[in-house]
Amino acid sequence: MSDDQTRTSQPRVLIAGGGPAGLATAMELAFHGVPSILVEPRASVSHTRPRAKTTSPRTMELFRRWGVAHLVRAAAPLQPEWCRKVIFCTTLNGAVITEFDDAFGMRAEPSDEFAEGGQQVPQPIVEEVLRTRLQATGSVDLRFGERLTDLVEARDSVRCRITRNDGSSYSLTVDYVVGCDGAKGVTRDAIGATFAGVSSPSSNLNTVFRAPQLKPLVGEAIHYWVLGPDVKATVGPLDRQGLWWAGLGGVDATCTAERAVHLLAALTGQPAEESGIELLATDPWVPRMLIADRFASERVFLVGESAHVNPPFGGHGFNTCVGDAVNIGWKLAAVLQGWGGRALLSTYESERRDVAQQTIDSATRNLRASGPEIALTADRIQETKHEEFNSLGLVLGYSYHGSRIVVAADEPPPFSAVSYTPSTRPGARLPHAWLAPGHALYDDLGRGFALIHPTSASAPELAVFRRRADQLGVPLAVVPAPDAWPQNEFLLIRPDQHIAWRGDHLDVTVLPRVVAANV
């Protein structure tokens, strides 16, 4: 055994990739006290490639669960109290066509719909917050400057080849691998999975530029859709000190820096020589709508863009990665700690595939409404772009109904990407409730399962249920239902805050089923 392998005693989980998906997986495992090794080729995070900028209310709720939501908000240069608006305009200094307020689930005040509102924050800042928090946990061996380059799966382990940036390598044997190495990583090929889907025929060019004097006359916004110039674009501030991003539609990698500055200046309605624009970075990309034909083998799991890729319209890709990570993370913890059966792991794909497909479908609709035929009038923009900025049905309303570890007797309501209706149907996200200012019901659920009970429930029946959980080793918090809730149902809540079962009386037989226990 190499010296490198002994750096972490008895490694159980290797996380390949330290972007949002990998960091979130490490956070979820650490949340449950499960150590992991994370390899990531980037030693530091680059701020010239901001990538994702939209953190949804659901992701912020999950960050709250890990104790980092307040850290992400504190690090974010743009606060929801400042602005939550998307403006469509001719140019930044031209005429306003129409606008959307409270976009992406952002709110200035606490909401009754979610425990945490959305947050605009560049992905590099989120990654830095998570890196710092993971280092503080002591549960994660962060190996930056290294990547997974090969793996061989056996019946009871996975043999991995790790290559450092200097070309040297070593081997590592673990129980499980979580592939967070993106669309170009090795884990998808290693389990024999392939992508299916399409790519857009048009290219786009993301840019980061400095323009301290740019103060759009159309007003303050988090995103501007500039529709007047020949090359239409989406623009937004990265901070309030003159750092900006822009996505230039239909512009490919052959675009020179000089032309890029001219195109950016056209968005302001000014000549390039008067714009004061300093181009800092460019990043060409092509919209892709892809999903893998399988998300997992017995011991290797694809998370985030190694399993699915969608266009950024609507801001869902990063957030879907975090949802994947939480789903597989708590299940791996349950299996490794002995209170979940191995069959629990097979539910990862069945639960997350539908969510990934719903996300791709929504992003594809938003893409079609954003191309060369984009609407130019206020009425048509409101009609065709509403879903992109108002998608709480997709963000909060996805359900795991139909999963083998969800006990459900009724059908879920029809899915809507736009509209969210709180529900206690099994499979749904537990509805949010405030118990006191700043104190959410979620805050009392603990790290394992939680039983929410009517205040009329008797102590002996609760004791029987708790005793059965103890016999199975299932961590269980017992929480009274909020006073304003119906007092005629019991709810069993999973570690990911989704409802595993509901009933009008306690049934201890559901516990083994929701953790796939072999009893």
N, C-alpha and C positions, 0 to 999 in steps of 0.2 A: 504494500500500500504506500502511495506517495505521501510526502509531508503535507501536500496541499489537502489531501483527502482528510487528514486527521485534524485540520483546522476546526472543523465542526464535528463533535462526537456524534456518532450514529446519525448521520444526516437522513432525514425522512423525505423531504420535498426539495426538489430543485426547481426554481423559477427561471425560465429562460427568457430574459428580456426585462429591462427596468424602465419601460415607459409607463403610461398610466395603468395599463392592464397588469403588468408585473408588480408595480408598486402597490396597487390595490390588493392583489392577491397576497402579497407579503403582509400587508396591513391586516387583512382578514384573518390570516393564520396567526399572526401575533396577537390579535384581539382575543383569540381562543387559547393562547398559550402554546402554540405549536411552532417550533423553530423551523427555519427554512434557510436555504442558500439561494441568493439571487445573483445571476451574472448579467452584466450589461456592458456593452463595448464602450459607451460614452462615459468618460471619467467625470465630465461636468456637463451641465445642461446649457444649451445654447439659447440665448434670448432673441436671436435673429431669425428663428423659425418658430413663431408663436403657436402655429397649428391651431388646436382647439382653443376656443375662447369662451364657450358657453358651458357652465356647470349648472345642471338642471336642479330643480327643487328636490327630486328624488336622490340624486347623487349627494346633494348637500345634506339631506337627512342621513344618508349613510356615513358621510363625513362626521356628522354630529355624533353618531353612534360610536365612532372611533375616537371621538374627542378632538377632532381637528377642524371642524367647521369654522370655529371662531378664528383659528390660525389662518385658514385660507382667506377669510374675509379681511383679516387685518393686513395680510400681505397684498391683497388686490388693490391696484392703483385706482380702480373705478368702483364706486359704491352705488348700490341701487338707490339710495337716498338722493344721489346727485342726478341720475338720469336712468330711465328705463324705456327709452323711446327709439323706434326705428323710423327714419324719414326717407321717403322717396322724393327725389328732386330732379330738376333739370341739370344743375351743377351745384356744387357746394355753396356757391355764392349767387345762385339763381333763384328759381321759384320752387316752392314746395308743391308737390303733386298730391300726396296724402301721407298719412303716418299711422303707426301702430304704437300704442302705449302699453306699459306693463308687459313688454315682450319677454318671451322665454321664461315665464313664471317668476319674474322679478317683482318684488313688492317693496314699498318703502316702510310698511308697518307689518307686524306679525299677522299671519293669515290663518283663517280657520280651515284652509284646505291642506296645508302642509306645515310641518314643524320648522322648515327652513326654506326660504325663498331662493330663487335662482341667483346666480352670481356670474357676472362677466369677469373673467380672470384668465390671462394667458396660460396655456398649458405648462410652460417652463416654470412658472411660479408655483403651480400646484405640485409639480414634480419635486421642486426644491423643498416645499413644506413636508411632503411625504417622506422624502429622503431623510430629512432632519429628524422627523418623528420616529422613523424606523430605526435609525441609529440609537435613539434614546431608549427604545424598547429592550435592546439587548437580545432580542429573539431572532434577529435576521443577520446572517453573514452576507454583507453587501460586497460583492466582488466586482468592482468597476474596472473597466479595461479588459474584460473577458467576455467570451460568448460561447454558447453551445454550438458545436460544429458537427456533431454526430451523436447518435444514440442507438442502442440495441436493447430492445425490450425482452426480458425473460419472464418466466412464470411468476417469479416472486421479487423482481427488482428491475431496475433500468440502469444499464451501463452507459455513461455519458463521456464524451470527449469534449473538454473545455480548452479553448484556444485563447491565449492572451494576445493583446495587440502587438506585442513584440515578436509574435510567431511561435513562441514556445507553447506547449500544451501539456495537459495532464488528464488522467481519467478519474471518474467519480461514479460511485454506485449509490443509488438512492432508491427509495420505495416508489416514489411517484415523480413525474415531471409535469409541470404546468407550462405549456408553450405560449408565451406572451411575446414571441419574437416577430410578430407582424406578418404581413402578406408575403414577404421575401425570406422568412426564416426557414429553418430546417425541420421543425417539429411536424408541420403538416405533411410534408413528403415522407417523413419517417414513419408515420402511421398509415401511409397509403391513402391519405385523403386528397381530394382534388377540388378546386374551385369550379363552380358553375355560375354562369351569369354573363353580363355584358359590360362593355366599357363605352363611354360616350365618344363619338367621333371628334369632338372638339377639345382642345387643350385650354388651360387657363394658367395665368401667372400670378402667384402670390408675391407680394412685395412688402418689405418693411422700409419705412423712410422717416426721416426727421424733417419736420416743418414747424418750428416753434411759432411762427407767425400765422399759421393757418387757424383761423377762427371762422368757421362756416357761418355765413349770414343767414342760412336757412334755420339756424338754431342748433342747440346741443342735442346730440343723439349718441347712442352706443354703436349703431350701424347706419350708414347712409347708402342708399341705392341710387346711384347717379345714372340717369337714363338719357341725358341730352347728347353727350358726345357719341361719335361713331363707335368707339370702344366703350361699352358700358361696364360699370364696375360697382363693386361693393367696397366701402371704405369705413374705417372706424378708428377711434383713438385706442392706443394701448396704455396710455397714461394721460395726465392732464398737463404735461410739460412739453408736448410737441412730438411725441413718438406715435406713429400711425402705421396701420396695415392697410393694404388694398388688394383685392382680387380682381385682376383684369380679365374680362371674359373673352375667350377666343384667341388669346395671345399665347404663343408657344415658346419653347426654350431658345429659339433663334433670336428672340428679341434682345437687342443690345441695351446696355445701360442707358445710353443717350435717348433711345426711343422710349424706354420705360419712363424716364423723367418727363418727356413730352406728353406721354399718355396720362401720367399722374397730374401734370399741370392742367391738362384739358379738363380734368374733373373739377378743378376749382374755377375754370373759366378764365384763367390767366395765362399769359405766355410763359414758357418754361423759364426764360431768363429772369422773370419777375417773381417766380413762385417760391424761391428759396428752398427748394426741395433737395434734400441730400439722400440719395438712394443707399440703403444699408445692406439689403439682401434681396435676392429673388429666389423663387422656388416654384418651378413648373409642375403642374399636376394634371391628371386626366380623371374625370369622374368615373368611378367603377362601382358596379352593383354586383357583388359576388358573395356566394355563401358556400362553405365546404360541404361535401356530401356526407361527411361524418365529423363530429366534434371531438371524438375520443376513441382511444383503444382501452384496454384494461387498466393501463397505468400511466397513460399520457393523455393530457387534456388540453385542447386548444381554446384559448381565451382571447377575446378581443379580435384584432384584425388578422390573427392567424386563422380565425374561423369565419369571419364575415367582414366585408368592406362595403361601406356606403358613402355616397356623396355627402359633403358637409352641410348641405342645406337643411336647416332646422337645428343643427348643433347636437346631433344625437350620437355620433360615433364614439366619442370619448366616454359619454355617459353609459352607453351600452357595454363598453369594456368594463366599467366599474361594476355594473350589475352582474356580468359574467363572473367576475372575480369573487364577489360576495357569495354567489351561488355555489361555485365549486369549493370556495375556501371553507365555508362552514361544514360542508359535507366531508371534505378531507379531514378536518379536525375531528368530526364525530367518529369517523372510521379509525383514525390513528389513536384516539383516546379510548376507543373500545365501546362507545355507546351507540354507534351507528353500524348497521350491517354493510358489507361490501356492496350490496345491491343499491345502496344509497347513491353511489357514484354514477351508476348508469342513468340516474334521473337528471343529471346535469344537461345532457344533450336534449332530452325530450322536453325539458322545461325552457331552456334558453333558445332553442331553434326557432320556435314561434315568435319569440320576442325579437330575435335578429331579423326574421323575415318581415315582421310588421315595421321594424325600423327602416329596412331597405325600401319597402314599398312606400312609406311616407317620404323618405328622402328622394326617391325617384319622382314622386308627384311634385315635390318642391323643385327638383331639377328641371322638370319639363316646364314649370312655370317661370323659370329663370333664364332660359336660353335666348337665342336670337329673336324669338317671337314673344318675348316678355311683354306683358300688358303695359300700356303707357298712360292710361286714364285712371283716375282715382277709383271709380267704381269697379273696373276690371282688376285693378291691383288688389283691392280689398277682397274681391271674390277669389282670385287665384292664389294669393299669397297668405291668406289668413292662417292656414294650417301651419305654415313655416314658423310663425311667431306665437301661435296659440295651440299647443299640442299636449295639454295636460292629460288627455285621454291616453296618449302613447306613453307619456312620462310616468304617470301615476296609476293608470288603469289597466296595465297588462296583468294577466292572471295566469297562475299555474294550475288552473282547473284542468282535470284530466290526468294529472300526474299520478303515478302509482303511490306516492306518499302524501297525497291530498285526499282526504275522505270527504267526498261531496255527493250529495243526493240530488241536487238540482242543477240546472243548466246556467252557465254564466250569461249575463246580458250581452247583446250584440256589441262588438268592439267598435269604438270610435276613436280615431287618433286625436280628435279635437276635444270632445266633451268628456269630462270626468265626473262620475257619480260615485261617491263613497259607498262602499258595500262591505258587509261582513260575510259574503259568500266565501266558502273555502276556496283557496287559491289566490284570492285578492290580497293586495296590500292592506294591512290593518289601517282603518281610517285614523287620521290624526285627531287628537283631542288635547286641548290645553287643560291642565289640572289647576294651574295657577299661572300668573304672569311669568313667562320664561320657563315654565315647568311643563313639559309635554308627557303624555302617557308613554311615549316611546322611551323616555328616560328611565322608566321604572321596570322595563322588561328584562333586564339582565343580559347575559351573553349567550344563554342557551335557549331552551323553550320557555314559554310563559303561559300560564293559565289565567285568563281573565274571567272572573266569576261574578254573578249577581251578588249584591250585598246580602241577599236572603239565603245564600248558600250556607249549609251547616258545616261547622268545624269538622265533624266526623267524616262527612263525605269528601271534603277537601283533603283530609288526612289520608284517606284510602288512596286517592289519586296520587298524592305526593309520595306515599310509600311505594306505589308501583313504579313511579319514576326512579326512586332510589334503587329499587331492585334491578332496573335496567341500566342504571348508571347515568340516566339522562338528567342533565342539569335543568332545574325547573324553578322559575319564579312564580309565585302565586300573587295575583294582583286583583284587587276589586275593580269592577267596572266603574267608569265615571258616573257620577250621579245623573247626568243628563242622558245617559244611554239607556236603551231598553234593558229592563232588569229580569229578562226571562230567557237569557241564553248564556251558555258557556262558550268561550273561544279558546282554542289552543293555537298559540302563535309560535312560528318557527324562529330560529335565530336571525333570519333575514327579514323579519317583521311581516311575513306573509302568513295568512291564516291556513292552518293545516286541517282544522276540524271545527265544527260548531254543533251544538246540540242543546236541547232544553233540559237535559240531565247528564250527569257525568258518566262516562263510559271508559273504563280503564283499558278496554281492549284496543282502543285506537292508538295507544302509545307505541306498542311494538311496530304497528303498521307505518306510522309517520317517520320512524327512524330506520325502517327496513331491517329491524332486529331479527336475528335468527333464533326465534323461540317457538 
